[in-house]
Amino acid sequence: MIEPANVGLFTGLRHNEITAILAPANKRQCSASEIIVSANERATHLFIVKTGKVDYQVETSGGRDILLWRLVPGDVFGVAAFLSEPVGYLGTARSVFQSEVLVWKHHVVQGLSKTYPRLAENALRTALRYIALYAERHMHLVTDTAQERLATALTSLGSRTGHAIPAGLEIDIKNEDLASLADLSFFTTTRILKTLERKGAVKKSRGKILIRCPEKLLAA
């Protein structure tokens, strides 16, 4: 669940302005693995994740899905809807579990951005934030070891999507998706996870990773 005042897209807007912006939004219930938008489809809608999680993916020329980012409540996608002539979505958004998203149609977004210019400015800030995240990932790709990149991906996922249980911090993630986020091959990711599991840093189960001892993620 989101608190509207904490959504980056609403930064600097007053409560009554946020209420007016939320009023024309539609609510869309998404089942697990449901595709919300597809890559290159015209970006005619703006979305905010309300509940659940949404994976934003791109497809390689060989047909493999690469996870760019896992979106959580409050995160925005489809900011190209702020353009007067929408371009295509950069990737495919797929609901991880049962989720709910708020949806604004293109003409509604256009009207709201004229009424509330700060909204369009925040959309640009959102786009720049995503670019900064990908720039940081590229930096890690160039400078960090494979284990360091995996540790960074795990800690980032844990802080944003993990849930605490007595044994540690549990993350819902498949090996292939974790590999994408760490910019590693599936084989390398699986090998490092087995090593970390032997050291007691993590515990792997089907579709889940339990971080048992964060300080051991980078242990040699």
Backbone bond lengths (Angstrom), bond angles and torsions (degrees), N, CA, C in turn:
res aa  C-N    CA-C-N  psi(-1)  N-CA   C-N-CA  omega(-1)  CA-C   N-CA-C  phi
1 M - - - 1.462 - - 1.529 108.99 -
2 I 1.332 116.57 144.92 1.457 119.85 -178.08 1.524 111.03 -110.36
3 E 1.317 114.50 152.12 1.454 122.17 168.42 1.526 105.57 -100.97
4 P 1.339 119.35 112.59 1.465 121.16 -174.84 1.520 114.42 -50.26
5 A 1.318 116.83 -37.08 1.461 119.43 -178.13 1.532 112.32 -67.01
6 N 1.344 116.94 -16.70 1.461 120.47 -178.75 1.525 112.99 -99.50
7 V 1.337 117.79 2.97 1.458 121.68 177.94 1.529 108.47 -79.68
8 G 1.335 116.64 127.93 1.461 120.44 -177.57 1.517 113.23 -55.69
9 L 1.323 116.79 -34.68 1.460 120.61 -178.91 1.528 111.76 -64.67
10 F 1.323 117.11 -19.92 1.468 121.33 -177.54 1.527 113.39 -102.81
11 T 1.323 117.34 9.94 1.465 120.87 -178.49 1.528 111.40 -57.53
12 G 1.337 116.07 132.23 1.460 120.94 176.41 1.507 115.08 81.60
13 L 1.339 117.77 -3.07 1.465 121.14 178.92 1.526 109.81 -91.87
14 R 1.330 115.64 144.89 1.456 120.06 178.71 1.529 110.32 -75.78
15 H 1.338 114.49 162.77 1.470 120.04 -176.81 1.525 111.59 -57.40
16 N 1.333 116.60 -43.83 1.472 119.08 -178.62 1.529 111.08 -67.32
17 E 1.343 117.37 -30.50 1.464 120.66 177.72 1.531 110.44 -70.55
18 I 1.323 115.41 -41.75 1.467 119.44 177.76 1.524 110.28 -62.42
19 T 1.319 115.73 -41.76 1.464 120.08 178.70 1.524 110.76 -60.37
20 A 1.339 116.25 -43.02 1.465 120.62 180.00 1.529 111.42 -66.69
21 I 1.329 117.21 -34.37 1.463 121.00 178.88 1.526 110.74 -71.66
22 L 1.322 116.89 -38.03 1.460 120.84 -179.94 1.526 112.73 -71.77
23 A 1.323 116.80 -27.29 1.470 120.79 -173.36 1.535 114.07 -54.77
24 P 1.339 120.78 -45.37 1.472 119.88 -177.60 1.533 114.32 -84.60
25 A 1.323 117.65 2.63 1.466 119.84 -179.26 1.521 110.48 -73.39
26 N 1.307 116.14 141.14 1.459 122.16 172.18 1.520 108.85 -94.65
27 K 1.325 116.26 152.21 1.457 121.31 176.56 1.525 108.26 -103.96
28 R 1.312 115.81 130.93 1.467 120.29 179.84 1.517 109.61 -122.26
29 Q 1.325 115.27 122.57 1.453 121.37 175.74 1.525 108.69 -86.47
30 C 1.327 116.73 130.61 1.462 121.71 -177.32 1.522 109.42 -121.60
31 S 1.298 116.63 130.16 1.452 120.80 177.42 1.518 109.93 -80.71
32 A 1.319 117.26 167.50 1.462 121.85 179.97 1.525 110.47 -59.37
33 S 1.332 115.84 133.34 1.473 124.47 178.67 1.530 113.82 71.06
34 E 1.324 118.04 7.66 1.471 120.50 178.49 1.528 110.53 -72.30
35 I 1.323 116.54 133.67 1.458 121.19 175.59 1.532 109.13 -79.73
36 I 1.314 116.03 124.57 1.468 121.27 -178.37 1.525 109.95 -90.39
37 V 1.327 116.79 -47.63 1.471 122.54 172.58 1.519 107.68 -139.40
38 S 1.321 115.82 155.94 1.458 120.99 179.93 1.522 110.69 -114.27
39 A 1.323 115.93 148.61 1.456 121.49 179.01 1.523 110.85 -56.95
40 N 1.343 115.09 139.04 1.468 125.14 178.25 1.527 114.01 74.97
41 E 1.310 118.45 -9.28 1.462 121.50 171.32 1.527 108.00 -65.27
42 R 1.326 118.07 142.28 1.464 120.33 -177.40 1.527 110.42 -59.19
43 A 1.329 114.50 130.92 1.463 120.42 -176.00 1.531 110.21 -79.43
44 T 1.310 114.88 78.73 1.469 120.75 -176.47 1.523 112.96 -99.13
45 H 1.340 117.32 6.38 1.460 120.24 179.72 1.530 110.31 -140.42
46 L 1.317 115.19 147.14 1.457 123.73 173.83 1.524 107.65 -106.57
47 F 1.344 116.51 141.67 1.461 120.92 -176.56 1.523 111.43 -130.95
48 I 1.324 115.13 144.92 1.463 122.09 166.69 1.528 106.68 -127.95
49 V 1.318 116.00 131.79 1.461 120.28 176.57 1.523 108.47 -72.50
50 K 1.330 115.78 123.51 1.472 120.14 179.41 1.521 111.16 -95.85
51 T 1.331 116.64 -49.07 1.461 121.51 176.01 1.525 108.88 -138.65
52 G 1.324 115.41 157.36 1.457 119.38 178.53 1.520 112.36 85.79
53 K 1.324 115.68 -158.94 1.464 122.26 -179.99 1.520 109.28 -140.28
54 V 1.334 116.00 147.16 1.464 122.19 -178.78 1.522 108.27 -130.74
55 D 1.331 116.37 128.82 1.462 121.11 176.58 1.519 109.73 -93.34
56 Y 1.342 115.55 132.15 1.464 121.09 176.87 1.522 107.38 -105.86
57 Q 1.341 116.31 115.84 1.451 121.98 -169.95 1.520 112.08 -124.25
58 V 1.317 115.78 158.45 1.463 122.35 168.26 1.523 107.36 -124.88
59 E 1.324 116.19 156.86 1.462 121.03 -178.28 1.525 109.75 -109.63
60 T 1.320 116.36 133.94 1.454 121.04 178.12 1.532 109.60 -76.56
61 S 1.328 115.91 168.97 1.461 120.15 177.83 1.523 111.10 -62.75
62 G 1.338 115.81 -22.41 1.457 120.04 178.66 1.513 114.02 -89.26
63 G 1.349 116.19 3.11 1.464 119.94 176.89 1.515 114.96 88.93
64 R 1.323 118.27 10.74 1.465 121.66 179.39 1.519 110.18 -90.10
65 D 1.328 117.11 135.11 1.462 122.38 177.50 1.524 110.01 -83.66
66 I 1.331 116.10 127.38 1.463 122.37 178.14 1.525 108.29 -112.09
67 L 1.323 116.31 122.63 1.467 121.02 -179.67 1.525 109.88 -79.24
68 L 1.339 115.89 118.21 1.465 120.64 177.62 1.520 111.47 -84.54
69 W 1.344 115.83 -42.75 1.469 119.51 -175.09 1.516 109.12 -162.81
70 R 1.318 116.58 145.62 1.462 121.17 173.32 1.527 107.90 -101.66
71 L 1.325 115.30 117.45 1.458 122.05 -177.56 1.521 110.22 -87.89
72 V 1.326 116.11 139.28 1.464 122.84 -178.65 1.525 108.60 -122.56
73 P 1.352 117.97 170.16 1.463 119.75 -178.35 1.532 113.15 -49.87
74 G 1.339 114.23 129.56 1.461 121.48 -177.38 1.508 113.03 101.54
75 D 1.346 117.21 -19.08 1.460 120.71 179.06 1.531 110.87 -77.02
76 V 1.326 114.67 151.71 1.468 122.73 -173.31 1.526 109.33 -117.43
77 F 1.326 116.44 143.39 1.465 120.23 167.37 1.526 108.56 -144.40
78 G 1.333 115.23 160.78 1.465 119.84 -175.59 1.515 113.38 85.26
79 V 1.342 118.10 26.61 1.470 120.20 -177.66 1.531 111.99 -66.00
80 A 1.342 117.65 -13.30 1.469 119.63 175.45 1.522 111.48 -63.19
81 A 1.325 117.37 -13.98 1.466 120.94 176.69 1.525 111.69 -66.16
82 F 1.343 117.31 -13.42 1.459 120.23 176.20 1.528 111.71 -76.89
83 L 1.328 117.34 -15.08 1.458 120.57 178.68 1.529 109.84 -76.16
84 S 1.329 116.26 143.44 1.464 119.25 179.24 1.529 111.35 -64.49
85 E 1.335 116.24 -33.19 1.465 122.01 174.50 1.528 107.46 -119.29
86 P 1.327 117.31 95.89 1.468 119.92 -174.22 1.524 113.25 -60.12
87 V 1.329 115.08 139.30 1.460 120.90 171.60 1.527 107.49 -91.69
88 G 1.322 117.54 -174.41 1.457 119.69 179.30 1.519 111.87 -79.93
89 Y 1.325 116.31 153.40 1.461 119.95 172.91 1.534 108.39 -61.16
90 L 1.315 116.38 141.22 1.463 120.51 -177.92 1.520 111.92 -72.56
91 G 1.319 117.13 -25.77 1.454 120.74 -177.75 1.509 111.65 -149.58
92 T 1.317 115.18 -174.28 1.461 122.88 178.77 1.520 109.20 -103.94
93 A 1.318 116.46 130.64 1.462 121.89 177.32 1.525 108.78 -101.80
94 R 1.327 115.57 124.67 1.464 121.39 -176.46 1.528 109.21 -128.77
95 S 1.315 116.42 130.08 1.459 120.77 178.00 1.529 109.73 -68.19
96 V 1.332 116.99 130.85 1.460 120.74 -179.52 1.522 110.07 -76.24
97 F 1.329 115.52 -53.59 1.454 122.22 175.25 1.527 106.68 -121.57
98 Q 1.300 117.40 -169.12 1.459 119.42 173.77 1.530 108.00 -62.66
99 S 1.314 116.09 125.11 1.462 121.08 -174.41 1.520 110.02 -136.81
100 E 1.319 115.07 167.18 1.467 121.16 173.95 1.522 107.85 -132.08
101 V 1.323 116.09 134.04 1.463 120.70 177.94 1.525 109.07 -124.18
102 L 1.328 115.51 149.83 1.454 122.21 171.46 1.513 107.75 -92.69
103 V 1.331 116.85 137.75 1.462 121.18 -172.73 1.526 110.09 -130.40
104 W 1.345 115.49 132.61 1.460 121.78 173.27 1.528 108.81 -119.28
105 K 1.328 117.30 134.08 1.460 120.91 176.86 1.533 110.16 -75.13
106 H 1.322 114.91 158.95 1.459 121.51 -174.54 1.520 112.43 -55.23
107 H 1.333 118.18 -48.66 1.467 119.42 -176.34 1.527 110.88 -66.32
108 V 1.343 117.11 -29.39 1.461 120.63 177.30 1.526 109.78 -70.08
109 V 1.333 116.55 -43.11 1.464 121.18 178.07 1.521 110.38 -60.50
110 Q 1.326 116.50 -42.23 1.459 120.61 179.32 1.526 111.41 -60.86
111 G 1.311 116.31 -43.60 1.460 120.12 179.44 1.512 112.32 -66.91
112 L 1.331 116.67 -42.34 1.462 120.54 -179.68 1.524 111.80 -65.91
113 S 1.338 116.76 -37.03 1.460 119.48 -178.83 1.525 111.51 -68.13
114 K 1.341 117.00 -28.93 1.468 120.15 176.60 1.527 111.02 -76.23
115 T 1.324 115.68 -36.79 1.463 119.76 179.19 1.525 111.30 -73.65
116 Y 1.327 115.65 -37.38 1.466 121.08 -177.54 1.541 108.62 -125.43
117 P 1.330 117.86 83.49 1.478 121.13 -177.33 1.526 113.10 -55.77
118 R 1.328 117.43 -28.30 1.470 120.00 179.96 1.534 110.41 -62.71
119 L 1.321 116.92 -28.36 1.458 120.89 179.23 1.527 110.77 -63.18
120 A 1.332 116.55 -45.41 1.470 120.76 178.61 1.531 110.34 -66.01
121 E 1.333 116.84 -38.13 1.467 120.16 177.82 1.522 110.28 -62.60
122 N 1.333 116.49 -41.07 1.461 120.66 178.95 1.530 111.53 -66.81
123 A 1.332 116.87 -32.30 1.466 120.21 176.84 1.518 109.87 -63.26
124 L 1.334 116.73 -40.91 1.459 120.67 176.77 1.521 110.54 -64.53
125 R 1.331 116.67 -41.28 1.461 120.50 177.31 1.536 110.47 -60.49
126 T 1.331 115.72 -39.72 1.465 120.46 178.77 1.523 110.76 -62.14
127 A 1.339 116.00 -46.22 1.466 120.33 179.11 1.527 110.63 -61.18
128 L 1.334 116.90 -41.99 1.464 120.64 179.79 1.528 111.33 -66.73
129 R 1.333 116.01 -34.59 1.474 119.45 178.03 1.520 110.23 -63.89
130 Y 1.326 117.32 -42.14 1.463 120.26 178.94 1.534 110.49 -65.34
131 I 1.329 116.46 -39.48 1.467 119.49 177.16 1.531 109.93 -61.95
132 A 1.336 116.25 -40.94 1.464 120.30 179.59 1.525 111.00 -63.52
133 L 1.334 117.02 -37.53 1.461 120.65 178.34 1.523 111.10 -63.83
134 Y 1.346 115.94 -42.69 1.455 119.27 -179.88 1.531 110.79 -70.73
135 A 1.333 117.66 -33.49 1.463 121.01 176.01 1.534 109.88 -64.24
136 E 1.323 116.60 -39.71 1.460 120.61 178.72 1.530 110.14 -65.41
137 R 1.337 116.17 -40.22 1.463 119.19 177.71 1.529 110.96 -62.69
138 H 1.318 116.34 -40.13 1.461 119.56 178.81 1.523 110.25 -64.05
139 M 1.311 116.48 -38.90 1.462 120.42 177.93 1.524 110.43 -60.80
140 H 1.351 116.24 -44.51 1.463 119.90 178.58 1.526 111.07 -63.99
141 L 1.343 115.62 -36.41 1.464 120.00 179.66 1.529 110.95 -61.91
142 V 1.322 116.40 -37.23 1.459 121.55 -177.14 1.527 112.06 -80.62
143 T 1.335 116.99 -34.81 1.466 119.82 -169.50 1.528 115.26 -107.53
144 D 1.325 119.18 -22.00 1.465 121.31 -172.08 1.524 112.28 -101.02
145 T 1.316 115.29 156.88 1.459 120.65 173.22 1.533 109.22 -75.44
146 A 1.321 115.59 168.39 1.461 120.20 178.72 1.527 111.00 -59.82
147 Q 1.332 117.15 -42.69 1.463 120.19 -179.54 1.523 111.29 -66.37
148 E 1.322 117.25 -37.61 1.465 120.39 178.26 1.521 110.64 -64.79
149 R 1.332 117.87 -40.61 1.465 120.56 179.07 1.516 110.80 -66.23
150 L 1.333 116.83 -38.88 1.460 119.72 178.13 1.521 110.77 -65.90
151 A 1.331 116.71 -41.58 1.469 120.84 178.39 1.521 110.92 -62.50
152 T 1.347 116.72 -40.74 1.463 120.83 178.47 1.524 110.78 -63.41
153 A 1.328 116.90 -44.28 1.463 120.73 179.37 1.527 111.07 -63.10
154 L 1.324 117.03 -42.70 1.462 120.66 -179.61 1.529 111.99 -65.26
155 T 1.335 116.75 -45.17 1.464 119.02 -178.68 1.526 111.39 -67.44
156 S 1.338 117.10 -36.32 1.462 120.13 177.04 1.524 110.70 -64.71
157 L 1.332 116.49 -46.27 1.459 120.15 177.73 1.531 110.92 -62.07
158 G 1.326 115.12 -41.99 1.457 118.82 -178.98 1.517 112.66 -61.24
159 S 1.335 116.36 -42.55 1.467 120.10 -178.18 1.527 112.09 -69.41
160 R 1.346 116.97 -31.43 1.467 119.68 -176.09 1.523 113.74 -95.48
161 T 1.337 117.45 -33.29 1.467 119.34 -171.65 1.518 114.20 -127.54
162 G 1.338 117.71 -7.92 1.463 119.64 -175.58 1.516 112.84 -73.74
163 H 1.328 115.15 157.88 1.465 119.56 174.45 1.528 108.66 -128.55
164 A 1.328 114.21 133.80 1.459 121.04 -174.59 1.527 110.77 -75.84
165 I 1.324 115.29 133.87 1.456 122.57 172.08 1.520 106.06 -130.65
166 P 1.331 118.49 165.89 1.474 119.27 -176.28 1.525 114.41 -53.04
167 A 1.340 117.53 -31.93 1.467 120.25 -175.92 1.524 113.33 -84.66
168 G 1.333 117.65 -9.46 1.461 119.82 -178.78 1.521 112.39 150.90
169 L 1.330 116.07 -148.43 1.462 122.24 -178.10 1.527 108.33 -112.98
170 E 1.326 116.55 117.52 1.461 121.35 -174.87 1.528 110.44 -99.12
171 I 1.341 115.21 134.22 1.461 122.69 -179.17 1.521 109.05 -122.23
172 D 1.329 116.42 132.80 1.462 121.18 174.49 1.522 108.38 -88.02
173 I 1.322 117.16 104.89 1.465 120.80 -178.14 1.532 109.27 -160.00
174 K 1.302 116.36 139.06 1.459 121.41 174.69 1.526 109.46 -89.10
175 N 1.328 116.26 155.19 1.457 120.51 -177.99 1.527 112.31 -56.78
176 E 1.345 116.41 -40.84 1.469 118.88 -177.35 1.522 111.90 -68.15
177 D 1.337 116.99 -33.31 1.465 119.52 177.47 1.525 111.09 -73.64
178 L 1.318 116.79 -39.15 1.458 120.18 176.08 1.525 110.24 -62.54
179 A 1.333 115.99 -39.52 1.464 120.23 177.88 1.526 110.79 -59.27
180 S 1.332 117.09 -42.42 1.472 120.85 178.49 1.518 111.01 -61.07
181 L 1.326 116.65 -46.34 1.461 120.80 -177.47 1.533 112.03 -66.60
182 A 1.330 116.20 -28.49 1.467 120.12 -179.97 1.519 111.78 -93.78
183 D 1.343 116.90 -0.12 1.472 121.38 -177.91 1.526 111.01 56.75
184 L 1.333 114.87 48.92 1.455 122.45 179.97 1.523 109.67 -129.18
185 S 1.321 115.71 164.21 1.458 119.25 172.60 1.523 109.48 -77.03
186 F 1.321 115.58 159.31 1.466 120.57 177.64 1.528 109.91 -60.17
187 F 1.340 116.97 -42.45 1.457 121.12 -178.95 1.528 111.09 -60.78
188 T 1.339 117.28 -47.28 1.464 120.88 -178.36 1.530 110.60 -63.93
189 T 1.332 116.87 -42.01 1.464 121.16 179.44 1.521 110.74 -61.05
190 T 1.325 116.79 -45.79 1.471 121.16 179.86 1.523 110.69 -62.62
191 R 1.325 116.73 -41.89 1.469 121.02 -179.48 1.530 111.18 -63.59
192 I 1.337 116.85 -45.70 1.471 119.76 -179.11 1.525 110.81 -66.19
193 L 1.324 117.20 -40.02 1.465 120.02 179.21 1.526 111.12 -61.97
194 K 1.327 117.37 -38.81 1.474 120.29 177.82 1.515 110.31 -63.74
195 T 1.342 116.50 -40.27 1.467 120.36 178.23 1.520 110.81 -64.64
196 L 1.339 116.33 -44.35 1.467 120.87 179.65 1.518 111.31 -65.58
197 E 1.325 116.47 -33.05 1.467 119.84 179.12 1.528 110.09 -68.74
198 R 1.328 117.52 -39.76 1.467 120.35 178.06 1.531 111.38 -63.63
199 K 1.344 115.64 -31.22 1.471 120.35 179.94 1.529 112.84 -82.74
200 G 1.343 116.93 -6.69 1.455 120.44 179.63 1.511 114.31 84.97
201 A 1.338 117.28 10.08 1.467 120.35 -179.38 1.524 111.35 -75.62
202 V 1.336 116.60 -38.62 1.459 121.28 -177.79 1.521 109.63 -136.92
203 K 1.320 115.30 167.17 1.459 122.03 170.40 1.516 107.25 -134.21
204 K 1.322 116.79 124.59 1.464 122.23 -175.69 1.516 110.43 -100.59
205 S 1.324 116.38 134.12 1.458 122.25 170.98 1.520 107.13 -137.24
206 R 1.304 118.00 175.51 1.452 121.46 -174.73 1.527 111.37 -60.39
207 G 1.344 116.22 113.20 1.459 121.35 176.93 1.512 114.83 73.52
208 K 1.338 117.83 9.60 1.459 121.01 -178.58 1.520 110.41 -141.29
209 I 1.322 115.42 150.72 1.460 122.16 171.49 1.521 107.80 -131.79
210 L 1.305 116.16 127.43 1.461 121.80 176.76 1.526 108.40 -102.01
211 I 1.331 116.49 118.27 1.468 120.88 174.35 1.522 106.85 -84.23
212 R 1.320 114.85 108.21 1.469 119.96 -175.95 1.512 111.86 -92.45
213 C 1.344 116.59 -33.94 1.469 120.54 -175.64 1.531 108.31 -145.39
214 P 1.335 117.93 88.74 1.481 121.22 -174.73 1.520 113.25 -55.56
215 E 1.333 117.84 -34.96 1.469 119.77 -176.55 1.524 112.15 -68.13
216 K 1.319 117.67 -14.12 1.464 120.40 179.20 1.530 112.85 -92.85
217 L 1.336 117.24 -3.03 1.476 119.77 -178.06 1.520 111.89 -62.90
218 L 1.320 116.40 -28.52 1.467 119.91 -178.25 1.529 112.02 -109.97
219 A 1.334 116.60 9.62 1.459 119.60 -179.75 1.521 110.06 -65.53
220 A 1.303 116.70 137.38 1.473 121.54 -179.71 1.516 111.08 -69.08
